[in-house]
Amino acid sequence: MGRGTRQGAGQRPAAAAGLRRRGGVGCLHRRFAGAPQVVNVVFDFGGVLFNWHPPTLLARHLPQRVVDEASAKRWVRDFFQGYEGDWGDFDRGTVEPGPLAERIAARTGLTVEEARAVIDAVPAELTPIAATVDLLHELHRAGTPLYFLSNMPEPYAQHLEATHGFLSLFRGGVFSARARLCKPEAAIYEHFSRSHDLDPARTLFIDDVAHNVAAARAAGWQAIHFADAAQCARELRGYGLL
């Protein structure tokens, strides 16, 4: 989700910059001993750089349906289908918001208007996580090449590109809707590396979803399973990036 020049499914970066490390090799945490030096850092968006909490979203926009924790869990499951099914098609860029609302309504018992209200409300829910944005700026100041890899429907990608100036810090990235591929499919990691001409072994991926992290590692990337900005900063220091 770059700001400024519109980014496609994949954009080749500028000439790779060398990593500016603080403290040299000796500052690396021992768990990374023997691993190739990380040069590039790739961020997920929802849950890492932007807040994403579906129970709150549904409680706010379906107040007659979501009345307690149990109903919130059920509606999250039924509405988003674990980001597969209808919503997975939306992430992949193969269904538009109107037909998506009709499909969700047909299988959940919501009205089309209720389903569309939730779909249309998502962009406003994707607010920046300030502490992670601070990490992004710190990495950028250190000269680290920054990229993104996000499962993101096209309307939401356009909203974020138009709204958040800090996305200009990214040299490039991949949206699932533009690539017609989704995490954790192996093909999206291969597409990313190829389209940006990056060495997977020297690329560090930050994602809050365990199976996306596992898929990145299986594709030869290094990875951090994101819990919060403080934990992420500690791990970045372990790589010598902060």
C-alpha positions as CSV (number, residue, x, y, z in Angstrom):
1,M,0.0,0.0,0.0
2,G,2.3,2.7,-1.1
3,R,1.3,6.4,-1.1
4,G,2.1,8.7,-3.9
5,T,2.8,6.6,-7.0
6,R,0.1,3.9,-7.1
7,Q,1.6,0.5,-6.5
8,G,0.5,-2.6,-8.4
9,A,0.6,-6.2,-7.4
10,G,4.4,-5.9,-7.2
11,Q,6.7,-3.0,-7.8
12,R,10.5,-3.4,-8.3
13,P,12.4,-1.5,-5.6
14,A,15.0,1.1,-6.0
15,A,18.6,-0.2,-5.9
16,A,19.1,-2.2,-2.8
17,A,20.7,-0.3,0.1
18,G,23.1,-2.0,2.4
19,L,21.9,-2.6,5.9
20,R,23.2,-0.2,8.5
21,R,23.7,-2.3,11.6
22,R,24.2,-1.0,15.1
23,G,27.0,-2.7,16.9
24,G,28.0,-5.0,14.1
25,V,27.7,-8.8,14.0
26,G,28.4,-9.0,17.7
27,C,25.1,-7.4,18.6
28,L,23.1,-10.2,17.0
29,H,21.1,-12.4,19.3
30,R,22.6,-15.9,19.4
31,R,19.4,-17.5,18.0
32,F,20.2,-15.9,14.7
33,A,23.8,-17.1,14.6
34,G,24.6,-18.6,11.2
35,A,21.5,-17.0,9.5
36,P,22.2,-14.8,6.5
37,Q,22.3,-11.1,7.3
38,V,18.8,-9.5,6.9
39,V,18.8,-6.7,4.3
40,N,15.0,-6.2,3.7
41,V,12.1,-5.9,6.1
42,V,8.5,-6.7,4.9
43,F,5.5,-5.7,7.0
44,D,2.0,-7.2,7.1
45,F,-0.7,-4.5,7.5
46,G,-3.8,-5.6,9.5
47,G,-2.8,-6.5,13.1
48,V,0.7,-5.2,12.6
49,L,0.7,-1.6,11.2
50,F,-3.1,-1.1,11.4
51,N,-5.5,-2.1,14.1
52,W,-7.8,-4.9,13.1
53,H,-10.3,-6.4,15.6
54,P,-13.4,-8.0,14.0
55,P,-15.4,-8.5,17.2
56,T,-15.4,-4.8,17.8
57,L,-16.2,-4.0,14.2
58,L,-19.2,-6.4,14.2
59,A,-20.5,-5.2,17.6
60,R,-20.4,-1.6,16.4
61,H,-22.2,-2.2,13.1
62,L,-24.5,-5.2,14.0
63,P,-25.6,-4.3,17.5
64,Q,-28.8,-6.3,17.3
65,R,-26.8,-9.4,16.4
66,V,-23.7,-9.1,18.5
67,V,-24.9,-8.9,22.1
68,D,-22.2,-10.8,24.0
69,E,-18.8,-12.5,23.6
70,A,-20.3,-15.8,22.4
71,S,-22.3,-14.1,19.7
72,A,-19.3,-12.0,18.7
73,K,-17.2,-15.1,18.1
74,R,-20.0,-16.8,16.1
75,W,-20.6,-13.7,13.9
76,V,-16.8,-13.3,13.3
77,R,-16.7,-16.9,12.2
78,D,-19.8,-16.8,10.0
79,F,-19.1,-13.4,8.5
80,F,-15.4,-13.8,7.6
81,Q,-15.2,-17.6,7.3
82,G,-11.6,-17.6,8.6
83,Y,-10.7,-15.3,5.7
84,E,-11.5,-18.1,3.2
85,G,-14.7,-18.5,1.2
86,D,-16.5,-15.3,0.3
87,W,-14.1,-13.1,2.2
88,G,-11.1,-14.9,0.8
89,D,-12.4,-14.1,-2.7
90,F,-12.6,-10.5,-1.7
91,D,-9.0,-10.5,-0.5
92,R,-8.0,-12.2,-3.8
93,G,-9.7,-9.5,-5.8
94,T,-12.2,-11.8,-7.5
95,V,-15.4,-10.4,-6.0
96,E,-16.7,-6.8,-5.6
97,P,-18.3,-5.4,-2.4
98,G,-21.9,-5.6,-3.8
99,P,-21.8,-9.3,-4.8
100,L,-19.9,-10.0,-1.6
101,A,-22.7,-8.5,0.5
102,E,-25.3,-10.6,-1.3
103,R,-23.3,-13.8,-0.8
104,I,-22.7,-13.1,2.9
105,A,-26.4,-12.3,3.4
106,A,-27.5,-15.4,1.6
107,R,-25.5,-17.7,3.9
108,T,-25.7,-15.9,7.2
109,G,-29.3,-14.6,7.4
110,L,-28.1,-11.0,7.5
111,T,-29.8,-8.5,5.3
112,V,-27.8,-7.3,2.3
113,E,-27.8,-3.9,3.9
114,E,-26.3,-5.2,7.1
115,A,-23.6,-7.1,5.3
116,R,-22.8,-4.1,3.2
117,A,-22.6,-1.8,6.2
118,V,-19.9,-4.0,7.7
119,I,-18.0,-4.2,4.5
120,D,-18.1,-0.5,4.0
121,A,-17.0,0.2,7.6
122,V,-13.8,-1.7,7.5
123,P,-11.5,1.1,6.1
124,A,-12.3,3.4,9.1
125,E,-11.5,0.6,11.5
126,L,-7.9,0.2,10.0
127,T,-6.3,2.9,12.1
128,P,-2.5,3.0,12.5
129,I,-0.8,1.3,15.4
130,A,1.4,4.2,16.5
131,A,4.1,2.2,18.1
132,T,4.6,0.0,15.0
133,V,4.6,3.1,12.8
134,D,7.4,4.4,15.0
135,L,9.4,1.2,14.3
136,L,8.8,1.7,10.6
137,H,10.2,5.3,10.8
138,E,13.2,4.1,12.8
139,L,14.0,1.3,10.3
140,H,13.7,3.8,7.5
141,R,16.1,6.3,9.2
142,A,18.6,3.5,9.5
143,G,18.4,2.9,5.7
144,T,16.6,-0.4,5.8
145,P,14.7,-1.2,2.6
146,L,11.1,-1.5,3.6
147,Y,8.3,-3.4,1.8
148,F,4.8,-4.7,2.6
149,L,2.9,-7.9,2.0
150,S,-0.8,-7.8,2.9
151,N,-4.0,-9.7,2.3
152,M,-6.1,-6.7,1.4
153,P,-9.2,-6.1,-0.9
154,E,-8.7,-3.5,-3.5
155,P,-11.2,-0.9,-2.0
156,Y,-9.3,-1.0,1.3
157,A,-5.9,-0.8,-0.4
158,Q,-7.0,2.3,-2.2
159,H,-8.3,3.9,1.0
160,L,-5.1,3.3,2.9
161,E,-2.9,4.5,0.0
162,A,-4.9,7.8,-0.1
163,T,-5.0,8.3,3.6
164,H,-1.7,7.5,5.3
165,G,1.4,9.4,4.3
166,F,3.8,7.0,6.1
167,L,3.1,4.4,3.4
168,S,5.5,6.4,1.2
169,L,8.3,4.9,3.3
170,F,7.8,1.6,1.5
171,R,9.9,0.9,-1.6
172,G,7.3,-1.5,-2.9
173,G,4.9,-4.2,-1.9
174,V,2.2,-6.7,-2.8
175,F,-1.6,-6.6,-2.2
176,S,-3.4,-9.9,-2.4
177,A,-6.2,-8.3,-4.5
178,R,-3.7,-7.1,-7.1
179,A,-1.6,-10.2,-7.2
180,R,-4.7,-12.5,-7.2
181,L,-2.8,-14.5,-4.6
182,C,-3.2,-14.7,-0.8
183,K,-1.1,-15.5,2.2
184,P,-0.3,-18.3,3.2
185,E,-0.1,-19.6,-0.3
186,A,3.5,-20.3,-1.3
187,A,2.9,-18.6,-4.6
188,I,2.5,-15.1,-3.1
189,Y,5.9,-15.3,-1.3
190,E,7.5,-16.5,-4.6
191,H,5.7,-13.7,-6.5
192,F,6.9,-11.1,-4.0
193,S,10.6,-12.2,-4.1
194,R,10.5,-12.4,-7.9
195,S,8.7,-9.1,-8.6
196,H,11.0,-7.2,-6.2
197,D,14.2,-9.1,-7.0
198,L,14.9,-9.9,-3.4
199,D,16.8,-12.8,-1.8
200,P,14.3,-14.6,0.5
201,A,17.1,-15.6,2.9
202,R,18.0,-12.0,3.4
203,T,14.4,-10.8,3.8
204,L,12.6,-10.6,7.2
205,F,8.8,-10.8,7.2
206,I,6.7,-9.5,10.1
207,D,3.1,-10.9,10.5
208,D,0.7,-11.5,13.3
209,V,-0.7,-14.7,11.9
210,A,1.2,-17.9,12.7
211,H,0.5,-19.8,9.5
212,N,1.6,-16.8,7.4
213,V,4.8,-16.7,9.3
214,A,5.3,-20.5,8.9
215,A,4.6,-20.2,5.2
216,A,7.2,-17.4,4.8
217,R,9.8,-19.5,6.6
218,A,8.9,-22.5,4.4
219,A,9.6,-20.2,1.4
220,G,13.1,-19.4,2.7
221,W,12.3,-16.1,4.4
222,Q,13.3,-15.1,7.9
223,A,10.2,-14.1,10.0
224,I,8.9,-12.5,13.2
225,H,5.6,-13.6,14.6
226,F,4.2,-10.2,15.7
227,A,2.5,-9.9,19.1
228,D,3.0,-6.2,19.8
229,A,5.4,-3.4,18.9
230,A,7.6,-3.9,22.0
231,Q,8.1,-7.6,21.3
232,C,8.8,-6.8,17.6
233,A,11.3,-4.2,18.5
234,R,13.2,-6.7,20.8
235,E,13.3,-9.2,17.9
236,L,14.5,-6.5,15.4
237,R,17.3,-5.6,17.8
238,G,18.2,-9.3,17.8
239,Y,18.6,-9.1,14.1
240,G,20.8,-6.0,14.5
241,L,18.2,-3.8,12.8
242,L,17.6,-1.4,15.6
